[in-house]
Amino acid sequence: VQLVESGGGLVKPGESLRLSCVLSGFTLYTFALTWTRQAPGKGLEWLGTHYTDGSTSYKDSFMGRVEIFGLSAEKTLYLRMNNLKPEYTAVYYCGTLDGRYRGQGTQVTVSS
């Protein structure tokens, strides 16, 4: 089982970014999948979940600011973030909701 995130980098405040998480080694829609992040000096923070029925849920503070979508034939889960702010600087992870599997993360830095 493998989850590999990509798409991070240095972006300017106000810009948008799409992160990708490629899944391999397990049957799609077996697990609910989450995006989380860890900012410097802080704990892991949940952004949202993509459930096996295709529905999604988000942390209230991220509603309207992030979107989780994707999978099917591409076996890729995406996280789109809009109007990025410096406080969004963090390592972003995708993983299974049950915590069993998680990728290595991709660094997002928001700075002018």
N, C-alpha and C positions, 0 to 999 in steps of 0.2 A: 504494500500500500504506500502510495507516494502522493504528496501534494506539493506542488512547486509554484510559488508565487513569483511574479515578475511585474514590471511596469513602474516601479518606484523610481525616484530620482529627485532632483532639485527643481522645484517649481516656485513661481512667484505668487504672492498673495492675490487672491481673486481668480486664479486660473483653475482649470478643471484637470482631473487625472483619472485614468481608468487602470485599475490593477487587475491582473489575471491570476487565476489559480488553476493549473492543469492537474487533473486527477488521473491516477492510474492505479491499477492493481485491485480495484474493487468495483462491484456493480453499482452503476449510478442509481440514485434515488433509494439506496439502502440506508444512507445516513443523512440526517439533517446536517447542513454545513453552515459554518459561521465565519464571519470576519471579525477579528479582534485587533487591537493595537496596543502597543506599549510605548508610551512616551518616556523620554529620559527621566529617570528617577521616580517613575510612577509604576503602578501595577497594571496588570492586563485589563483592558477595557473592552467590553462587548459593543459592537456596532450594530449587528443584525444577523439574522438567520434566514437561510433558504431551506424550507422544509421539503420533505419527500413528495408532497402533493403539488409542489411548485409555488406555494404561497411563501410570503416573506414577512418578517417582522423586524422592527428597528427600535433601537433605544430612542426614547422620546427626543433627546437632544440632537439626534441625527436625522430625525424625520424631515424629509424635504431637502436634505443636504447630501445624502448618500443614496445610492441605489444598488441593490444586489440583483443580478440577473445572470442568465446563461445556462449552461450545461447542454443536455441532449448530445447530438453527435460530436460536438466539439470537445465534450468532457471538460469544459472550462467554465469556472465560475468567475464572474466579474464583480468588481466593486468600483462604481463610478462615484467620484466625489466632486462636488461643485463648489465654487467660491471658496477655495481653500484659504485657511488662515494659518499664521505661524504656529498656533497651538495644535495644529494637526500634524506637526512634526512628530514622527513615531515610526516604529517598525510595525508593519501591518502583516497579519497572519490570517491564513485561512485554515480551517480545521473542522473536525467533526464536532457536533454539538455535545456528544458524550465525552469529549476530551481525549478520546483514545488516539486520535491522529491529528497532527498539525504540521504545517510546512515550516520551512526555515525562516520565512519572513522576507519582506522587501522593505527597504528603507525609503521613507518619504520625508523630504525636508522642504519646508515651506519658508522661503526667505526672499527678501528683496535684495 
